[in-house]
Amino acid sequence: MIKRKIMKALYKTICVAAICAVPATAFGASGNDGSEAVKFGLLEGIEYEVNAGTNIGGATPLPIPAEIRHIDSFSPRLNLQIGAKVTKWFATDKKWGVALGVRFETKGMDTKATVKNYGMEIYDNGNKLSGRWTGKVNTKYQSQQLVVPVTAVLRVHRRTVLNAGPYFSYAFSNSFDGFVHDGYLREGGPTGDKYVFEDGSRASYDFGENLSTFQWGMQAGVSWSAYKHLVVNANLVWGCNDIFESSFKTISFDLYPVYLNFGFGYVF
């Protein structure tokens, strides 16, 4: 049911963007019949781009909650993306328009943190323990997604184009796991039974099945034409919903994907 709703939302997005790409002025072209006007409107001012790049960032709470006392280390990993984009310019000088894209990308991070009273569900010798963890937490997050951005574009210079708009994504592969060490778990809550992990002992956790398959957010960025067909792209992508499903309550705060994408594109 959830996947059907997601695919339906993506389908509607593509349809709306396609409709918006047909300028009303096309139907007023003199000397042409209706079908020729529509054809002119669809094809005139269309620009195609294939692109690739890398995402740098992670899934973060906003603001940082009191449970996270210190970020000991952070690695954004090598998160690659490849995609294509179609831009429809609405003026002969290509001043403004709308762009519809599609890309396959990976988002992920590796983190180590020191926490206190952090919601946790761990496995120790086959036994599942839930409660509040105080100590060290190692986390690995990775999500492979199909992303559809729909953005307005504005040319501010003959070589520089700005873009901004929403994006919608479907995650077809998710993982969020790690382990805890050098600390203790209070089962059930801050005053529950105490389970200590020290002297090299640790316990694992896996929340991958609790990650949401649908994400949406906002994208804003800039493209600079280095050569006639080669462009350099930089985009900030800010997720607007939690990476976990709404029913998941072990981690008591939301995590939002925030990434900066750098890459190159070839324009036809």
Contacts in CASP RR format, 6 or more apart in sequence:
PFRMAT RR
TARGET T0000
AUTHOR 0000-0000-0000
METHOD contacts of the structure
MODEL  1
MIKRKIMKALYKTICVAAICAVPATAFGASGNDGSEAVKFGLLEGIEYEV
NAGTNIGGATPLPIPAEIRHIDSFSPRLNLQIGAKVTKWFATDKKWGVAL
GVRFETKGMDTKATVKNYGMEIYDNGNKLSGRWTGKVNTKYQSQQLVVPV
TAVLRVHRRTVLNAGPYFSYAFSNSFDGFVHDGYLREGGPTGDKYVFEDG
SRASYDFGENLSTFQWGMQAGVSWSAYKHLVVNANLVWGCNDIFESSFKT
ISFDLYPVYLNFGFGYVF
2 213 0 8 1.000
2 214 0 8 1.000
3 213 0 8 1.000
5 214 0 8 1.000
6 170 0 8 1.000
6 213 0 8 1.000
6 214 0 8 1.000
7 170 0 8 1.000
9 168 0 8 1.000
9 214 0 8 1.000
10 148 0 8 1.000
10 168 0 8 1.000
10 170 0 8 1.000
13 148 0 8 1.000
13 150 0 8 1.000
13 168 0 8 1.000
14 100 0 8 1.000
14 148 0 8 1.000
16 150 0 8 1.000
17 98 0 8 1.000
17 100 0 8 1.000
17 150 0 8 1.000
18 100 0 8 1.000
20 88 0 8 1.000
20 98 0 8 1.000
21 42 0 8 1.000
21 86 0 8 1.000
21 88 0 8 1.000
21 98 0 8 1.000
21 100 0 8 1.000
22 38 0 8 1.000
22 41 0 8 1.000
22 42 0 8 1.000
23 41 0 8 1.000
23 88 0 8 1.000
23 90 0 8 1.000
26 37 0 8 1.000
26 38 0 8 1.000
26 40 0 8 1.000
26 41 0 8 1.000
26 42 0 8 1.000
26 44 0 8 1.000
27 34 0 8 1.000
27 37 0 8 1.000
27 38 0 8 1.000
28 37 0 8 1.000
29 36 0 8 1.000
29 37 0 8 1.000
29 40 0 8 1.000
29 41 0 8 1.000
32 40 0 8 1.000
45 88 0 8 1.000
45 89 0 8 1.000
45 94 0 8 1.000
46 86 0 8 1.000
46 87 0 8 1.000
46 88 0 8 1.000
46 89 0 8 1.000
47 86 0 8 1.000
47 87 0 8 1.000
47 88 0 8 1.000
47 89 0 8 1.000
47 267 0 8 1.000
47 268 0 8 1.000
48 84 0 8 1.000
48 85 0 8 1.000
48 86 0 8 1.000
48 87 0 8 1.000
48 267 0 8 1.000
48 268 0 8 1.000
49 84 0 8 1.000
49 85 0 8 1.000
49 86 0 8 1.000
49 87 0 8 1.000
49 231 0 8 1.000
49 265 0 8 1.000
49 266 0 8 1.000
49 267 0 8 1.000
49 268 0 8 1.000
50 82 0 8 1.000
50 83 0 8 1.000
50 84 0 8 1.000
50 265 0 8 1.000
50 266 0 8 1.000
51 82 0 8 1.000
51 83 0 8 1.000
51 84 0 8 1.000
51 85 0 8 1.000
51 103 0 8 1.000
51 231 0 8 1.000
51 233 0 8 1.000
51 263 0 8 1.000
51 264 0 8 1.000
51 265 0 8 1.000
51 266 0 8 1.000
52 80 0 8 1.000
52 81 0 8 1.000
52 82 0 8 1.000
52 83 0 8 1.000
52 263 0 8 1.000
52 264 0 8 1.000
52 265 0 8 1.000
53 80 0 8 1.000
53 81 0 8 1.000
53 82 0 8 1.000
53 233 0 8 1.000
53 261 0 8 1.000
53 262 0 8 1.000
53 263 0 8 1.000
53 264 0 8 1.000
54 78 0 8 1.000
54 79 0 8 1.000
54 80 0 8 1.000
54 81 0 8 1.000
54 261 0 8 1.000
54 262 0 8 1.000
54 263 0 8 1.000
55 76 0 8 1.000
55 79 0 8 1.000
55 80 0 8 1.000
55 81 0 8 1.000
55 105 0 8 1.000
55 106 0 8 1.000
55 107 0 8 1.000
55 108 0 8 1.000
55 237 0 8 1.000
55 259 0 8 1.000
55 260 0 8 1.000
55 261 0 8 1.000
56 76 0 8 1.000
56 79 0 8 1.000
56 259 0 8 1.000
56 260 0 8 1.000
56 261 0 8 1.000
56 262 0 8 1.000
57 76 0 8 1.000
57 79 0 8 1.000
57 107 0 8 1.000
57 108 0 8 1.000
57 109 0 8 1.000
57 258 0 8 1.000
57 259 0 8 1.000
57 260 0 8 1.000
58 76 0 8 1.000
58 107 0 8 1.000
58 108 0 8 1.000
58 109 0 8 1.000
58 141 0 8 1.000
58 257 0 8 1.000
58 258 0 8 1.000
58 259 0 8 1.000
59 107 0 8 1.000
59 108 0 8 1.000
59 109 0 8 1.000
59 141 0 8 1.000
59 243 0 8 1.000
59 255 0 8 1.000
59 256 0 8 1.000
59 257 0 8 1.000
59 258 0 8 1.000
60 255 0 8 1.000
60 256 0 8 1.000
60 258 0 8 1.000
61 68 0 8 1.000
61 253 0 8 1.000
61 254 0 8 1.000
61 255 0 8 1.000
61 256 0 8 1.000
62 254 0 8 1.000
62 256 0 8 1.000
65 252 0 8 1.000
65 253 0 8 1.000
66 116 0 8 1.000
67 115 0 8 1.000
67 116 0 8 1.000
67 117 0 8 1.000
67 118 0 8 1.000
67 119 0 8 1.000
67 252 0 8 1.000
67 253 0 8 1.000
68 113 0 8 1.000
68 114 0 8 1.000
68 115 0 8 1.000
68 118 0 8 1.000
69 113 0 8 1.000
69 114 0 8 1.000
69 115 0 8 1.000
69 116 0 8 1.000
70 113 0 8 1.000
70 114 0 8 1.000
71 111 0 8 1.000
71 112 0 8 1.000
71 113 0 8 1.000
72 112 0 8 1.000
72 113 0 8 1.000
72 114 0 8 1.000
72 136 0 8 1.000
73 110 0 8 1.000
73 111 0 8 1.000
73 112 0 8 1.000
74 109 0 8 1.000
74 110 0 8 1.000
74 111 0 8 1.000
74 112 0 8 1.000
75 109 0 8 1.000
75 110 0 8 1.000
75 111 0 8 1.000
76 108 0 8 1.000
76 109 0 8 1.000
77 108 0 8 1.000
77 109 0 8 1.000
77 110 0 8 1.000
77 142 0 8 1.000
79 105 0 8 1.000
79 106 0 8 1.000
79 107 0 8 1.000
79 108 0 8 1.000
79 259 0 8 1.000
80 105 0 8 1.000
80 106 0 8 1.000
81 103 0 8 1.000
81 104 0 8 1.000
81 105 0 8 1.000
81 106 0 8 1.000
81 261 0 8 1.000
82 103 0 8 1.000
82 104 0 8 1.000
82 105 0 8 1.000
83 101 0 8 1.000
83 102 0 8 1.000
83 103 0 8 1.000
83 104 0 8 1.000
84 101 0 8 1.000
84 102 0 8 1.000
84 103 0 8 1.000
85 99 0 8 1.000
85 100 0 8 1.000
85 101 0 8 1.000
85 102 0 8 1.000
86 99 0 8 1.000
86 100 0 8 1.000
86 101 0 8 1.000
87 97 0 8 1.000
87 98 0 8 1.000
87 99 0 8 1.000
87 153 0 8 1.000
88 97 0 8 1.000
88 98 0 8 1.000
88 99 0 8 1.000
89 95 0 8 1.000
89 96 0 8 1.000
89 97 0 8 1.000
90 96 0 8 1.000
90 97 0 8 1.000
90 98 0 8 1.000
91 97 0 8 1.000
93 155 0 8 1.000
94 155 0 8 1.000
95 154 0 8 1.000
95 155 0 8 1.000
96 152 0 8 1.000
96 153 0 8 1.000
96 154 0 8 1.000
96 155 0 8 1.000
97 152 0 8 1.000
97 153 0 8 1.000
97 154 0 8 1.000
98 150 0 8 1.000
98 151 0 8 1.000
98 152 0 8 1.000
98 153 0 8 1.000
99 149 0 8 1.000
99 150 0 8 1.000
99 151 0 8 1.000
99 152 0 8 1.000
99 153 0 8 1.000
99 163 0 8 1.000
100 148 0 8 1.000
100 149 0 8 1.000
100 150 0 8 1.000
101 148 0 8 1.000
101 149 0 8 1.000
101 150 0 8 1.000
102 146 0 8 1.000
102 147 0 8 1.000
102 148 0 8 1.000
103 146 0 8 1.000
103 147 0 8 1.000
103 149 0 8 1.000
104 144 0 8 1.000
104 145 0 8 1.000
104 146 0 8 1.000
104 147 0 8 1.000
105 144 0 8 1.000
105 145 0 8 1.000
105 147 0 8 1.000
106 142 0 8 1.000
106 143 0 8 1.000
106 144 0 8 1.000
106 145 0 8 1.000
107 141 0 8 1.000
107 142 0 8 1.000
107 143 0 8 1.000
107 145 0 8 1.000
107 257 0 8 1.000
107 259 0 8 1.000
108 141 0 8 1.000
108 142 0 8 1.000
108 143 0 8 1.000
109 139 0 8 1.000
109 140 0 8 1.000
109 141 0 8 1.000
110 138 0 8 1.000
110 139 0 8 1.000
110 140 0 8 1.000
110 141 0 8 1.000
111 137 0 8 1.000
111 138 0 8 1.000
111 139 0 8 1.000
111 141 0 8 1.000
112 136 0 8 1.000
112 137 0 8 1.000
112 138 0 8 1.000
112 139 0 8 1.000
113 136 0 8 1.000
113 137 0 8 1.000
113 139 0 8 1.000
114 135 0 8 1.000
114 136 0 8 1.000
114 137 0 8 1.000
115 133 0 8 1.000
115 134 0 8 1.000
115 135 0 8 1.000
115 136 0 8 1.000
115 137 0 8 1.000
116 134 0 8 1.000
116 135 0 8 1.000
117 132 0 8 1.000
117 133 0 8 1.000
117 134 0 8 1.000
117 186 0 8 1.000
117 190 0 8 1.000
118 132 0 8 1.000
118 133 0 8 1.000
118 134 0 8 1.000
118 135 0 8 1.000
118 137 0 8 1.000
118 251 0 8 1.000
119 131 0 8 1.000
119 132 0 8 1.000
119 133 0 8 1.000
119 250 0 8 1.000
119 251 0 8 1.000
119 252 0 8 1.000
120 130 0 8 1.000
120 131 0 8 1.000
120 132 0 8 1.000
120 133 0 8 1.000
120 137 0 8 1.000
120 180 0 8 1.000
120 185 0 8 1.000
120 205 0 8 1.000
120 250 0 8 1.000
121 128 0 8 1.000
121 129 0 8 1.000
121 130 0 8 1.000
121 131 0 8 1.000
121 205 0 8 1.000
121 207 0 8 1.000
121 250 0 8 1.000
122 128 0 8 1.000
122 129 0 8 1.000
122 130 0 8 1.000
122 133 0 8 1.000
122 180 0 8 1.000
122 185 0 8 1.000
122 203 0 8 1.000
122 204 0 8 1.000
122 205 0 8 1.000
123 129 0 8 1.000
123 203 0 8 1.000
123 204 0 8 1.000
123 205 0 8 1.000
123 206 0 8 1.000
124 195 0 8 1.000
124 197 0 8 1.000
124 203 0 8 1.000
129 185 0 8 1.000
129 187 0 8 1.000
129 195 0 8 1.000
129 203 0 8 1.000
130 187 0 8 1.000
130 188 0 8 1.000
130 250 0 8 1.000
131 185 0 8 1.000
131 186 0 8 1.000
131 187 0 8 1.000
131 188 0 8 1.000
131 189 0 8 1.000
131 192 0 8 1.000
132 185 0 8 1.000
132 186 0 8 1.000
132 188 0 8 1.000
132 189 0 8 1.000
132 190 0 8 1.000
133 180 0 8 1.000
133 183 0 8 1.000
133 184 0 8 1.000
133 185 0 8 1.000
133 186 0 8 1.000
134 183 0 8 1.000
134 184 0 8 1.000
134 185 0 8 1.000
134 186 0 8 1.000
135 180 0 8 1.000
135 181 0 8 1.000
135 182 0 8 1.000
135 183 0 8 1.000
135 184 0 8 1.000
136 180 0 8 1.000
136 181 0 8 1.000
136 182 0 8 1.000
136 183 0 8 1.000
137 178 0 8 1.000
137 180 0 8 1.000
138 178 0 8 1.000
138 179 0 8 1.000
138 180 0 8 1.000
138 181 0 8 1.000
139 176 0 8 1.000
139 177 0 8 1.000
139 178 0 8 1.000
140 175 0 8 1.000
140 176 0 8 1.000
140 177 0 8 1.000
140 178 0 8 1.000
141 175 0 8 1.000
141 176 0 8 1.000
141 243 0 8 1.000
142 173 0 8 1.000
142 174 0 8 1.000
142 175 0 8 1.000
142 176 0 8 1.000
143 171 0 8 1.000
143 173 0 8 1.000
143 174 0 8 1.000
143 175 0 8 1.000
143 211 0 8 1.000
143 243 0 8 1.000
143 257 0 8 1.000
144 171 0 8 1.000
144 172 0 8 1.000
144 173 0 8 1.000
144 174 0 8 1.000
145 169 0 8 1.000
145 170 0 8 1.000
145 171 0 8 1.000
145 172 0 8 1.000
145 215 0 8 1.000
146 169 0 8 1.000
146 170 0 8 1.000
146 172 0 8 1.000
147 167 0 8 1.000
147 168 0 8 1.000
147 169 0 8 1.000
148 167 0 8 1.000
148 168 0 8 1.000
148 169 0 8 1.000
149 165 0 8 1.000
149 166 0 8 1.000
149 167 0 8 1.000
149 219 0 8 1.000
150 165 0 8 1.000
150 166 0 8 1.000
150 167 0 8 1.000
151 163 0 8 1.000
151 164 0 8 1.000
151 165 0 8 1.000
151 166 0 8 1.000
151 219 0 8 1.000
152 163 0 8 1.000
152 164 0 8 1.000
152 165 0 8 1.000
153 161 0 8 1.000
153 162 0 8 1.000
153 163 0 8 1.000
154 161 0 8 1.000
154 162 0 8 1.000
154 163 0 8 1.000
155 161 0 8 1.000
155 162 0 8 1.000
156 162 0 8 1.000
158 225 0 8 1.000
159 224 0 8 1.000
159 225 0 8 1.000
160 222 0 8 1.000
160 223 0 8 1.000
160 224 0 8 1.000
160 225 0 8 1.000
161 222 0 8 1.000
161 223 0 8 1.000
162 220 0 8 1.000
162 221 0 8 1.000
162 222 0 8 1.000
163 219 0 8 1.000
163 220 0 8 1.000
163 221 0 8 1.000
163 222 0 8 1.000
163 223 0 8 1.000
163 235 0 8 1.000
164 218 0 8 1.000
164 219 0 8 1.000
164 220 0 8 1.000
164 221 0 8 1.000
165 218 0 8 1.000
165 219 0 8 1.000
165 220 0 8 1.000
166 216 0 8 1.000
166 217 0 8 1.000
166 218 0 8 1.000
166 219 0 8 1.000
167 216 0 8 1.000
167 217 0 8 1.000
167 218 0 8 1.000
167 219 0 8 1.000
167 237 0 8 1.000
168 214 0 8 1.000
168 215 0 8 1.000
168 216 0 8 1.000
168 217 0 8 1.000
169 214 0 8 1.000
169 215 0 8 1.000
169 216 0 8 1.000
170 213 0 8 1.000
170 214 0 8 1.000
171 211 0 8 1.000
171 212 0 8 1.000
171 213 0 8 1.000
171 214 0 8 1.000
171 215 0 8 1.000
172 213 0 8 1.000
174 208 0 8 1.000
174 211 0 8 1.000
174 213 0 8 1.000
175 208 0 8 1.000
175 211 0 8 1.000
176 206 0 8 1.000
176 207 0 8 1.000
176 208 0 8 1.000
176 210 0 8 1.000
176 211 0 8 1.000
176 243 0 8 1.000
177 204 0 8 1.000
177 205 0 8 1.000
177 206 0 8 1.000
177 207 0 8 1.000
177 208 0 8 1.000
178 204 0 8 1.000
178 205 0 8 1.000
178 206 0 8 1.000
179 202 0 8 1.000
179 203 0 8 1.000
179 204 0 8 1.000
179 205 0 8 1.000
180 197 0 8 1.000
180 202 0 8 1.000
180 203 0 8 1.000
180 205 0 8 1.000
181 197 0 8 1.000
181 198 0 8 1.000
181 200 0 8 1.000
181 201 0 8 1.000
181 202 0 8 1.000
181 203 0 8 1.000
182 197 0 8 1.000
182 198 0 8 1.000
182 200 0 8 1.000
183 196 0 8 1.000
183 197 0 8 1.000
183 198 0 8 1.000
184 194 0 8 1.000
184 195 0 8 1.000
184 196 0 8 1.000
184 197 0 8 1.000
185 194 0 8 1.000
185 195 0 8 1.000
185 197 0 8 1.000
185 203 0 8 1.000
186 192 0 8 1.000
186 193 0 8 1.000
186 194 0 8 1.000
187 193 0 8 1.000
187 194 0 8 1.000
187 195 0 8 1.000
197 203 0 8 1.000
207 244 0 8 1.000
207 248 0 8 1.000
207 250 0 8 1.000
207 251 0 8 1.000
210 244 0 8 1.000
210 245 0 8 1.000
210 247 0 8 1.000
210 248 0 8 1.000
210 250 0 8 1.000
211 243 0 8 1.000
211 244 0 8 1.000
211 245 0 8 1.000
212 241 0 8 1.000
212 242 0 8 1.000
212 243 0 8 1.000
212 244 0 8 1.000
212 245 0 8 1.000
214 241 0 8 1.000
215 239 0 8 1.000
215 241 0 8 1.000
215 243 0 8 1.000
215 257 0 8 1.000
216 239 0 8 1.000
216 240 0 8 1.000
216 241 0 8 1.000
217 237 0 8 1.000
217 238 0 8 1.000
217 239 0 8 1.000
217 240 0 8 1.000
217 241 0 8 1.000
218 237 0 8 1.000
218 238 0 8 1.000
218 239 0 8 1.000
218 240 0 8 1.000
219 235 0 8 1.000
219 236 0 8 1.000
219 237 0 8 1.000
219 238 0 8 1.000
220 235 0 8 1.000
220 236 0 8 1.000
221 233 0 8 1.000
221 234 0 8 1.000
221 235 0 8 1.000
221 236 0 8 1.000
222 233 0 8 1.000
222 234 0 8 1.000
222 235 0 8 1.000
223 231 0 8 1.000
223 232 0 8 1.000
223 233 0 8 1.000
223 234 0 8 1.000
224 231 0 8 1.000
224 232 0 8 1.000
225 231 0 8 1.000
225 267 0 8 1.000
226 232 0 8 1.000
229 266 0 8 1.000
229 267 0 8 1.000
229 268 0 8 1.000
230 264 0 8 1.000
230 265 0 8 1.000
230 266 0 8 1.000
230 267 0 8 1.000
231 264 0 8 1.000
231 265 0 8 1.000
231 266 0 8 1.000
231 267 0 8 1.000
232 263 0 8 1.000
232 264 0 8 1.000
232 265 0 8 1.000
233 261 0 8 1.000
233 262 0 8 1.000
233 263 0 8 1.000
233 264 0 8 1.000
233 265 0 8 1.000
234 260 0 8 1.000
234 261 0 8 1.000
234 262 0 8 1.000
234 263 0 8 1.000
235 260 0 8 1.000
235 261 0 8 1.000
236 258 0 8 1.000
236 259 0 8 1.000
236 260 0 8 1.000
236 261 0 8 1.000
237 257 0 8 1.000
237 258 0 8 1.000
237 259 0 8 1.000
237 260 0 8 1.000
237 261 0 8 1.000
238 256 0 8 1.000
238 257 0 8 1.000
238 258 0 8 1.000
239 256 0 8 1.000
239 257 0 8 1.000
239 258 0 8 1.000
240 256 0 8 1.000
241 256 0 8 1.000
242 254 0 8 1.000
242 255 0 8 1.000
242 256 0 8 1.000
243 255 0 8 1.000
243 256 0 8 1.000
243 257 0 8 1.000
244 251 0 8 1.000
244 254 0 8 1.000
244 255 0 8 1.000
END
